[in-house]
Amino acid sequence: MTLARLGEAFARAGYDEAGLERALTEEGRLTHAQGVAALRFRDDAEQPALLLARLFQAGDAVDARAAAAVLEPLTPDDLTEVVAVEDGLMRARVKIEPFEGVLVASDASYDGAETVLGVGGATRLVNALTVRRRCGSALDLCTGSGALALLAARHADRVLGVDLSERALRLARLNAALNGLEAIEWGLGDLFEPVGEQQFDLLTANPPFAVSPSQEFLFRDGGHEDDALSASVVAGAAARLQEGGFATVVCNWIAPADGPWAERPRRWVRDSGCDALLLRHQSETPVSYALRWNVVPGRTAADVAEAAKPWLAYLRERGIESLVTGVVVLRRRNGPNWVHEEELTRTPSSPAGAHVERIFAGRDVLEAVDDERGLLDLVLQPSPGTMLVERRHPSGERERVRLTTEEGLPLRTPIPTACVDVLAALDGRRPLRQALGSDALAAECLPTLTDLLGRGLLVAAGSAGEKPL
């Protein structure tokens, strides 16, 4: 109850993601990290939200009386799990950051193998791609700080968070209490061990997926050869989904330098009983990969290079040419299953779960159509928030056209200029053959239009993908 009241104190101070980001970045003039570093130079650094940012993000020691005034009616004695006071100064024992409307506590610094990270890029990626529909049960595998479990609790009747680290689960329980979500269940154990054969409507996973020879950090080093841990998590997730349930798994896999990047995850999902959307986020060389994973606070450039040496030797010994960071989205469905690949141009900057559902709905429609006649009978319309972006010559002639969406997956979507007028005619009332008008236009535009349907940028009228959920 005390920690929930701390969450209320944070809310009163305006310690929320949007407002704090604007204040820290000075409306975009600084990066978040620069804004945190600059807090100690600001004239308004005693303002409640900024004082809390100094304490819980910058790691500063702040005047204990000023901090206590912000946290009233709680006292430092009520908050020994999160702060300590000495010589008139208050220091934070944990980092606390706002994320998607919840507060997430994590280790304030790297501190041994069981270090628990806060909200990083992988957490944000999984969250952005997770289907957020009302469901009965959710599992967050390798929950760490519990951030994804907290978000699942908003729309799942039952949530289970699982981790191998007792320290992680201690912080996850603290976070649940901080956000008034004490009904979340927590399980201690390796991967699916605490879960058994239970099945879920929703599964999220941010496992220790690095292709690593190290055992330095539990959050990073899974102790499996090559990308075997990622393969195991994808298979385990598929086996524990209820019919119609979705799983979102962020992972690494090995790929040839110039070959098909999705070859290995395609093998993982074969015969899984699930439809699969494979998303490539980035590809790296062994050198860049080894260096990136060994950038740790407090390490100099020389330290990073030294730590990366055994990684690079391992990757070269294994003959690994390229490593992909990506996401596998699964949906359990009886019947013949499909696999679809997409390449993200960047990390989604807005929730993309509704777009993910439209891709699954669109692929289902295409799988059910037997021939071109069936395609021409489809009644299509643009997805919600879809926009046409044109580049024109000064003469007014169209040079390039693409589709984009206000919220969803950042995809490359070039459109033949001849198809622009056809897209404008797709109003959700007339069949595609009527919008196309001529055989010549059908021959030129039908492949593009069906591709857009399968990528969630067009929807079939009356399908599950017609409206965002």
C-alpha positions as CSV (number, residue, x, y, z in Angstrom):
1,M,0.0,0.0,0.0
2,T,2.9,2.4,0.8
3,L,4.4,1.9,-2.6
4,A,1.1,2.6,-4.3
5,R,1.0,5.9,-2.4
6,L,4.4,6.6,-3.7
7,G,3.0,6.2,-7.3
8,E,0.4,8.7,-6.4
9,A,3.0,11.2,-5.2
10,F,4.8,10.8,-8.6
11,A,1.6,11.5,-10.4
12,R,1.0,14.6,-8.3
13,A,4.4,15.8,-9.2
14,G,3.8,15.4,-13.0
15,Y,6.4,12.7,-13.3
16,D,4.8,11.2,-16.4
17,E,6.5,10.1,-19.7
18,A,5.2,12.8,-22.1
19,G,5.7,15.8,-19.8
20,L,9.0,14.7,-18.5
21,E,10.3,14.0,-22.0
22,R,9.4,17.5,-23.1
23,A,11.0,19.0,-20.1
24,L,14.2,16.9,-20.3
25,T,14.8,17.3,-24.0
26,E,13.8,21.0,-24.0
27,E,11.2,20.3,-26.7
28,G,13.6,18.2,-28.8
29,R,16.7,20.2,-28.6
30,L,18.5,17.6,-26.4
31,T,18.5,13.9,-26.3
32,H,17.0,12.2,-23.3
33,A,20.4,11.3,-21.9
34,Q,21.7,14.9,-22.4
35,G,18.6,16.2,-20.7
36,V,19.1,14.0,-17.7
37,A,22.8,15.1,-17.5
38,A,21.8,18.7,-17.8
39,L,19.4,18.6,-14.8
40,R,22.0,19.7,-12.4
41,F,22.6,22.9,-14.4
42,R,19.0,24.0,-14.6
43,D,17.5,26.9,-12.7
44,D,14.2,25.0,-12.3
45,A,15.8,21.8,-11.1
46,E,13.9,22.0,-7.8
47,Q,10.6,21.8,-9.7
48,P,8.9,18.5,-8.4
49,A,9.1,16.4,-11.6
50,L,12.7,17.5,-12.3
51,L,13.8,16.9,-8.7
52,L,12.4,13.4,-9.0
53,A,14.2,13.0,-12.3
54,R,17.5,14.1,-10.7
55,L,16.9,11.6,-7.9
56,F,15.6,8.6,-9.8
57,Q,17.1,8.9,-13.2
58,A,20.3,11.0,-13.0
59,G,21.3,9.3,-9.7
60,D,22.0,12.7,-8.0
61,A,22.0,13.2,-4.2
62,V,19.3,15.8,-3.6
63,D,18.4,17.9,-0.6
64,A,16.5,15.5,1.7
65,R,14.0,18.1,2.9
66,A,13.1,19.2,-0.7
67,A,12.6,15.6,-1.8
68,A,10.6,14.8,1.3
69,A,8.2,17.7,0.6
70,V,7.6,16.3,-2.9
71,L,6.9,12.8,-1.5
72,E,4.6,13.8,1.3
73,P,2.8,12.4,3.2
74,L,5.3,9.5,2.9
75,T,8.5,9.9,4.8
76,P,12.0,8.4,4.0
77,D,11.3,5.8,6.7
78,D,8.3,4.6,4.7
79,L,10.4,4.3,1.6
80,T,13.6,2.4,2.6
81,E,13.2,0.1,-0.4
82,V,13.7,2.9,-2.8
83,V,15.6,5.8,-1.0
84,A,18.3,6.3,1.6
85,V,19.0,9.5,3.6
86,E,22.4,10.5,5.0
87,D,23.9,13.8,6.0
88,G,20.8,15.7,4.8
89,L,20.9,14.2,1.3
90,M,18.6,11.7,-0.2
91,R,19.8,9.1,-2.7
92,A,17.8,6.6,-4.7
93,R,18.4,2.9,-4.3
94,V,16.7,2.2,-7.6
95,K,16.1,3.9,-10.9
96,I,12.4,4.8,-11.5
97,E,11.2,5.8,-15.0
98,P,7.7,6.4,-16.4
99,F,6.8,4.1,-19.3
100,E,3.4,3.9,-21.1
101,G,1.6,5.1,-18.0
102,V,3.3,2.9,-15.5
103,L,6.3,3.4,-13.3
104,V,9.2,1.0,-13.7
105,A,11.9,0.6,-11.0
106,S,15.2,-1.1,-12.0
107,D,18.8,-1.3,-10.8
108,A,20.4,2.2,-10.6
109,S,23.7,0.8,-12.0
110,Y,25.2,-2.3,-13.4
111,D,25.8,-4.5,-10.3
112,G,26.8,-8.1,-11.0
113,A,25.3,-11.0,-13.0
114,E,21.7,-10.4,-11.8
115,T,21.6,-6.7,-12.8
116,V,18.0,-5.8,-13.7
117,L,17.7,-3.3,-16.5
118,G,15.0,-0.7,-16.9
119,V,13.1,0.0,-20.1
120,G,15.4,-0.5,-23.0
121,G,15.0,-0.8,-26.8
122,A,14.0,-4.4,-26.7
123,T,11.2,-3.8,-24.2
124,R,9.9,-0.9,-26.2
125,L,10.0,-3.0,-29.4
126,V,8.0,-5.8,-27.9
127,N,5.5,-3.4,-26.3
128,A,5.0,-1.6,-29.6
129,L,4.3,-4.9,-31.5
130,T,2.1,-6.6,-28.9
131,V,-1.6,-7.1,-29.7
132,R,-3.5,-5.3,-27.0
133,R,-6.9,-6.9,-27.0
134,R,-8.9,-8.0,-23.9
135,C,-7.9,-11.5,-23.0
136,G,-8.2,-14.1,-20.2
137,S,-4.5,-14.9,-19.5
138,A,-1.1,-13.5,-20.3
139,L,2.5,-14.7,-19.8
140,D,5.5,-12.4,-19.7
141,L,8.6,-14.7,-20.1
142,C,11.9,-13.4,-18.7
143,T,10.0,-10.6,-17.2
144,G,13.0,-8.7,-15.7
145,S,11.6,-5.6,-14.1
146,G,8.1,-6.7,-14.9
147,A,7.4,-3.8,-17.3
148,L,5.6,-5.8,-19.9
149,A,3.7,-7.8,-17.3
150,L,2.4,-4.5,-15.9
151,L,1.1,-3.4,-19.3
152,A,-0.5,-6.8,-19.9
153,A,-2.4,-6.4,-16.6
154,R,-4.4,-3.6,-18.2
155,H,-6.2,-5.9,-20.6
156,A,-5.7,-9.5,-19.3
157,D,-7.7,-11.0,-16.4
158,R,-4.7,-13.1,-15.2
159,V,-1.0,-12.2,-15.7
160,L,2.0,-14.4,-14.9
161,G,5.6,-13.0,-15.0
162,V,8.5,-15.5,-15.0
163,D,12.2,-15.0,-14.5
164,L,15.3,-16.9,-13.5
165,S,16.5,-14.1,-11.3
166,E,15.2,-13.7,-7.7
167,R,16.5,-10.1,-7.8
168,A,14.4,-9.4,-10.9
169,L,11.3,-10.8,-9.3
170,R,11.9,-8.7,-6.2
171,L,12.0,-5.6,-8.4
172,A,9.0,-6.8,-10.4
173,R,6.9,-7.2,-7.3
174,L,8.0,-3.7,-6.2
175,N,6.8,-2.4,-9.5
176,A,3.5,-4.1,-9.3
177,A,3.0,-2.6,-5.8
178,L,4.2,0.8,-7.0
179,N,1.5,0.7,-9.7
180,G,-1.2,-0.8,-7.5
181,L,-1.2,-4.1,-9.5
182,E,-0.5,-6.6,-6.7
183,A,-2.7,-9.3,-8.3
184,I,0.0,-10.2,-10.8
185,E,1.5,-13.7,-10.2
186,W,5.3,-14.2,-10.3
187,G,7.2,-17.4,-11.0
188,L,10.8,-18.2,-10.4
189,G,12.6,-20.5,-12.8
190,D,14.3,-21.0,-16.2
191,L,12.3,-20.0,-19.2
192,F,9.1,-22.1,-19.3
193,E,10.0,-24.3,-16.3
194,P,7.6,-22.5,-13.9
195,V,4.8,-22.5,-16.5
196,G,4.6,-26.2,-17.3
197,E,2.0,-26.9,-19.9
198,Q,-0.2,-24.0,-19.1
199,Q,-1.6,-22.1,-22.1
200,F,-2.2,-18.4,-22.6
201,D,-4.1,-16.0,-24.8
202,L,-1.1,-13.6,-24.9
203,L,2.6,-14.2,-24.5
204,T,5.4,-11.6,-24.5
205,A,9.1,-12.5,-24.3
206,N,12.3,-10.5,-24.0
207,P,14.7,-13.3,-23.2
208,P,18.6,-13.2,-22.9
209,F,18.9,-13.8,-26.6
210,A,22.4,-12.5,-27.3
211,V,24.6,-14.9,-29.4
212,S,27.2,-14.9,-26.7
213,P,30.2,-16.9,-25.3
214,S,29.8,-15.0,-22.0
215,Q,28.0,-15.6,-18.7
216,E,28.4,-12.1,-17.4
217,F,24.8,-10.9,-17.2
218,L,21.6,-13.0,-16.9
219,F,19.6,-10.4,-18.9
220,R,21.9,-10.8,-21.9
221,D,23.7,-14.2,-21.8
222,G,21.4,-17.2,-22.2
223,G,24.1,-19.9,-22.1
224,H,23.1,-21.6,-25.3
225,E,25.1,-22.2,-28.4
226,D,24.5,-19.8,-31.3
227,D,20.8,-18.8,-31.5
228,A,19.5,-21.9,-29.9
229,L,17.9,-20.0,-27.0
230,S,15.9,-17.9,-29.4
231,A,14.7,-21.0,-31.3
232,S,13.7,-22.6,-28.0
233,V,11.7,-19.6,-26.8
234,V,9.8,-19.3,-30.1
235,A,9.0,-23.1,-30.1
236,G,7.9,-22.9,-26.4
237,A,5.8,-19.9,-27.0
238,A,4.0,-21.5,-29.9
239,A,3.3,-24.6,-27.8
240,R,1.7,-22.5,-25.0
241,L,-0.7,-20.4,-27.0
242,Q,-4.5,-20.9,-26.8
243,E,-6.3,-21.1,-30.2
244,G,-6.3,-17.5,-31.5
245,G,-3.7,-16.3,-29.0
246,F,-0.7,-14.1,-29.9
247,A,2.9,-14.3,-28.9
248,T,5.5,-11.5,-29.4
249,V,9.1,-12.7,-29.0
250,V,12.2,-10.4,-29.6
251,C,15.3,-12.4,-30.4
252,N,18.5,-12.7,-32.4
253,W,19.3,-15.2,-35.1
254,I,22.2,-16.0,-37.5
255,A,21.9,-15.1,-41.1
256,P,24.2,-15.3,-44.2
257,A,25.8,-12.0,-45.1
258,D,24.0,-11.7,-48.4
259,G,21.4,-14.4,-48.2
260,P,17.8,-14.6,-47.0
261,W,17.6,-13.1,-43.5
262,A,14.5,-15.1,-42.5
263,E,15.7,-18.6,-43.3
264,R,16.3,-19.6,-39.6
265,P,13.1,-18.3,-38.0
266,R,11.2,-19.8,-40.9
267,R,12.6,-23.1,-39.8
268,W,11.7,-22.5,-36.2
269,V,8.0,-21.8,-36.9
270,R,7.5,-24.6,-39.4
271,D,5.0,-27.1,-38.1
272,S,4.4,-24.9,-35.0
273,G,0.6,-24.8,-35.5
274,C,0.9,-21.0,-35.7
275,D,0.8,-18.4,-38.4
276,A,4.0,-16.3,-38.1
277,L,5.0,-12.7,-38.9
278,L,8.8,-12.3,-39.0
279,L,10.1,-8.8,-38.6
280,R,13.7,-7.8,-39.2
281,H,14.7,-4.8,-37.0
282,Q,18.4,-4.6,-37.9
283,S,21.3,-6.7,-39.2
284,E,24.9,-6.4,-37.8
285,T,28.3,-7.7,-38.6
286,P,30.1,-9.7,-36.0
287,V,32.4,-6.7,-35.1
288,S,29.5,-4.3,-34.6
289,Y,27.5,-6.9,-32.7
290,A,30.3,-7.8,-30.3
291,L,31.1,-4.2,-29.6
292,R,27.5,-3.2,-29.1
293,W,26.7,-5.9,-26.5
294,N,29.8,-5.0,-24.5
295,V,29.1,-1.2,-24.1
296,V,28.5,-1.1,-20.3
297,P,28.3,2.0,-18.2
298,G,31.8,2.8,-16.7
299,R,33.7,1.0,-19.4
300,T,36.2,3.0,-21.5
301,A,36.5,2.4,-25.3
302,A,39.5,0.2,-24.6
303,D,37.5,-1.8,-22.0
304,V,34.7,-2.3,-24.5
305,A,37.2,-3.5,-27.2
306,E,38.8,-5.9,-24.7
307,A,35.5,-7.3,-23.6
308,A,34.4,-7.8,-27.2
309,K,37.5,-9.8,-28.2
310,P,36.3,-13.3,-27.0
311,W,32.9,-12.5,-28.6
312,L,34.4,-11.8,-31.9
313,A,36.6,-14.9,-31.7
314,Y,33.6,-17.0,-30.9
315,L,31.5,-15.6,-33.8
316,R,34.3,-16.1,-36.2
317,E,35.0,-19.6,-35.0
318,R,31.3,-20.4,-35.6
319,G,31.5,-19.0,-39.1
320,I,28.8,-16.4,-38.3
321,E,28.6,-13.7,-41.0
322,S,25.6,-11.6,-39.9
323,L,23.3,-11.4,-36.9
324,V,19.7,-10.2,-37.1
325,T,17.7,-8.6,-34.3
326,G,14.1,-9.1,-35.0
327,V,10.7,-10.1,-33.6
328,V,8.6,-13.2,-34.2
329,V,4.9,-12.7,-33.8
330,L,2.9,-15.9,-33.6
331,R,-0.9,-16.6,-33.7
332,R,-2.1,-20.1,-33.0
333,R,-4.6,-21.3,-35.6
334,N,-5.8,-24.7,-36.7
335,G,-5.4,-25.4,-40.4
336,P,-2.6,-24.7,-42.9
337,N,-0.4,-22.0,-41.5
338,W,1.3,-19.1,-43.3
339,V,4.6,-17.2,-42.7
340,H,5.1,-13.6,-43.8
341,E,8.2,-11.4,-43.6
342,E,8.6,-7.7,-43.2
343,E,11.6,-5.4,-42.7
344,L,11.1,-2.5,-40.3
345,T,12.8,0.8,-41.3
346,R,13.1,1.8,-37.7
347,T,11.7,1.1,-34.2
348,P,7.9,1.8,-34.2
349,S,7.3,5.2,-32.6
350,S,3.7,4.4,-31.8
351,P,1.6,1.4,-30.8
352,A,1.6,-1.0,-33.7
353,G,-0.5,-3.9,-32.3
354,A,-3.6,-2.9,-34.3
355,H,-1.4,-2.9,-37.5
356,V,-0.1,-6.4,-36.6
357,E,-3.7,-7.6,-36.3
358,R,-4.5,-6.1,-39.7
359,I,-1.6,-8.0,-41.3
360,F,-2.9,-11.3,-39.8
361,A,-6.4,-10.5,-41.0
362,G,-5.1,-9.5,-44.5
363,R,-3.0,-12.7,-44.9
364,D,-6.0,-14.8,-43.8
365,V,-8.1,-13.2,-46.6
366,L,-5.5,-13.8,-49.2
367,E,-5.0,-17.4,-48.1
368,A,-8.8,-18.0,-48.5
369,V,-8.9,-16.6,-52.0
370,D,-8.5,-19.2,-54.7
371,D,-7.8,-17.2,-57.8
372,E,-7.7,-13.8,-59.5
373,R,-11.5,-13.7,-59.8
374,G,-11.8,-14.1,-56.0
375,L,-9.3,-11.2,-55.6
376,L,-11.3,-9.0,-57.9
377,D,-14.5,-9.7,-55.9
378,L,-12.8,-8.3,-52.7
379,V,-14.2,-5.0,-51.3
380,L,-11.2,-3.1,-49.9
381,Q,-10.6,0.2,-48.2
382,P,-7.5,2.0,-46.7
383,S,-6.6,1.1,-43.2
384,P,-7.3,3.6,-40.4
385,G,-4.7,6.4,-40.4
386,T,-3.3,5.5,-43.8
387,M,-1.9,8.4,-45.8
388,L,-0.6,8.8,-49.3
389,V,2.7,10.6,-49.7
390,E,3.6,11.9,-53.1
391,R,6.7,13.5,-54.7
392,R,5.9,15.6,-57.7
393,H,7.9,17.5,-60.3
394,P,7.3,21.3,-60.6
395,S,5.1,20.4,-63.6
396,G,2.8,18.5,-61.3
397,E,3.7,15.1,-62.7
398,R,4.0,12.4,-60.0
399,E,7.5,11.0,-59.5
400,R,7.2,8.7,-56.5
401,V,4.3,7.6,-54.3
402,R,4.2,5.6,-51.1
403,L,1.7,4.7,-48.3
404,T,2.4,5.4,-44.7
405,T,0.3,5.1,-41.5
406,E,0.0,7.4,-38.5
407,E,0.2,4.5,-36.1
408,G,1.7,1.2,-37.0
409,L,4.7,-0.5,-38.5
410,P,7.3,1.6,-40.3
411,L,7.4,-0.2,-43.7
412,R,8.7,0.6,-47.1
413,T,5.6,0.9,-49.3
414,P,6.3,2.3,-52.8
415,I,3.2,2.5,-55.0
416,P,3.1,2.6,-58.8
417,T,1.8,6.0,-59.8
418,A,-0.8,4.4,-62.0
419,C,-2.4,2.9,-58.9
420,V,-3.1,6.2,-57.1
421,D,-6.5,6.8,-58.6
422,V,-7.5,3.2,-57.9
423,L,-6.6,3.6,-54.2
424,A,-8.7,6.7,-54.1
425,A,-11.6,4.6,-55.4
426,L,-11.4,2.0,-52.7
427,D,-14.2,3.2,-50.5
428,G,-15.2,-0.1,-48.8
429,R,-18.4,-0.3,-50.9
430,R,-17.4,-1.4,-54.5
431,P,-15.5,-4.6,-55.5
432,L,-12.0,-4.3,-56.6
433,R,-12.8,-5.1,-60.2
434,Q,-15.1,-2.0,-60.3
435,A,-12.4,0.3,-58.8
436,L,-9.8,-1.0,-61.4
437,G,-12.1,-0.5,-64.3
438,S,-9.9,-2.0,-67.1
439,D,-7.9,-5.2,-67.7
440,A,-4.8,-3.1,-68.3
441,L,-5.1,-1.4,-65.0
442,A,-5.9,-4.6,-63.2
443,A,-2.7,-6.2,-64.6
444,E,-0.6,-3.3,-63.4
445,C,-2.2,-2.7,-60.0
446,L,-3.7,-6.0,-58.7
447,P,-0.3,-7.3,-57.4
448,T,0.3,-4.0,-55.5
449,L,-3.2,-3.9,-54.0
450,T,-3.1,-7.5,-52.8
451,D,0.4,-6.9,-51.4
452,L,-1.0,-3.8,-49.5
453,L,-3.8,-6.0,-48.1
454,G,-1.3,-8.6,-46.9
455,R,0.7,-5.9,-45.3
456,G,-2.2,-4.4,-43.3
457,L,-2.4,-1.1,-45.3
458,L,-5.6,-2.0,-47.0
459,V,-8.4,-4.0,-45.2
460,A,-11.2,-6.1,-46.6
461,A,-14.6,-4.7,-45.7
462,G,-16.1,-6.8,-42.9
463,S,-12.8,-8.5,-41.9
464,A,-11.3,-8.5,-38.4
465,G,-8.7,-6.0,-39.6
466,E,-11.2,-3.4,-40.6
467,K,-11.1,-1.4,-37.4
468,P,-8.3,-0.9,-34.8
469,L,-9.0,-2.8,-31.6
